[in-house]
Amino acid sequence: MQTAPWVPLIISEAKVIDIDGDQVTLRFRLAPTPDPEWEELFEKAASHLVPHPGRPEFTFTSPAIIAGIVTCRIPERDIPGARLQMRELVDETNRHFAAILHERAALAAYQLERARQRRRAIAEAQRLLDLG
């Protein structure tokens, strides 16, 4: 059975869902729903987030991702840059995940070729044995 090819994720929705003082809670919906491994990579990328030059105060506070829904709190003043920052995190995660999938495909192809070579070598050894 062949699985459908992986499709890079996009932000399909961005909403402010709460305000508490000068902090806002944002919710970003990703599409399609990511693989759990993609979500793990996203969390790692978010934990290493480097603020943008000129906006040193901008950081996501512990973004949580569950089933393609990212929730985070930021200072209200950072709302204008939030979607761009999230898009960069999604793009970075997409690149890392695509690289992992590519490496896996290359390894699977290598293993398949090695198995094919082994079967040929066994068949040839059997042929030689049968001649003798």
N, C-alpha and C positions, 0 to 999 in steps of 0.2 A: 504494500500500500504506500503510495506516495503522498506526502503531506504538501499542503499549499505553501508556496514560497512566502518567506517572511516579508512583511511590509513595515517600513519604518513608521514609527508612531508620530502623531501630530497632536497639538492641543486643539481639541474640538470645542471646548467651552472654558471660559474663565469668569468666575463670579466672586464678588465680595459677599461673604456669608455672615460676617459678624464684625462689629466694631466695639472695642473696649478701650476707652481713653484714646490714646494716640496709636494703638495697635489695631490692625485689621487682620481678619482671618480670610484667606483666599482659598478658593477651591478651583482646581484645574482638572478637567476631564480629558483623558487621553483616548485616542482612537487609533487603531483598534485596541481592545483590551490587551495589555502587555502580558507576556510570559512572566511567571514569577522570577525567573533568572534576570530578566530585563529590569524588573522592579528592584532587585537586589543591586544591580549595577547602578541604577539611578540613585539609590540611597547612598552608595559609596561616592558617586560623583558629587552629590549635594553636600556630603560631609566634608568634602575638600574644596568647596566653593570659595573662590577668591573674589573679593569685591572688585567691581569695575573701577578703573582709574577715573578720578573725578567724582566718584560716588563711594568713598570708602565706608560710609555708614550702612550701605545697602547689603544686607544679608538675609537669607531666609532662616527662620528659626525652626530648626528640626522639621523639615518637610516630611510628612508621612504619606506613604503611598499604599493604597489597598485597592486591588482590582481596577487599576487604571484611574483612580481618583487621588489627586495630590492635594493635601491640605497643609497650609503653612500660615504662620503669623509674621507680619512685617510691620515696620513703622508706617503710618498712614502717608507720610511724605514720600515713601518709596513706591507708591502705587503705580506711577507712570512707567517705571522701569521693570515692574514685576513680570509682565508678560514676556518681555525681551529676555530677562534673566531665565525664566522658565523655559523658553524656547531654546536657549543655549544649552541648558541642562539636558533637555530632551534630545537635541541634536547630538550632543556629546555622547549620551548613553546609546543612541542609535548607532553611532560610529563604532563604539566599543562592542556592542552586541553583534553588529554585522561582521566585525573582525573575528569574533569568537565563532560565529556560524561558518565563516569562510575557513577558518583553521580546522574546524570539525569536519567540514566537507572534504578538505584536502587530506586529512588523516584517514577518513573513511575510504576515499579513493585509493590511497596508498595501501591500506590494509586489504582492500578488494583485489588490487593488482598483485600484492604479495601472495594472497591465497590462490589466485589464478596461476601464478608462477609455480607455486608449490604443487598444485594439482597436476600441472604439466610435467614437472620433474618426477613426481610419483608415477605418472602414467609412462613416462619414458623409462624409468627404472624397472617398472613392471614388464615393459616390452622387452628390455634386455634380459630380464630374468626368464621370460617365456621363450626366448631364442635359445637359451642355454640348456 
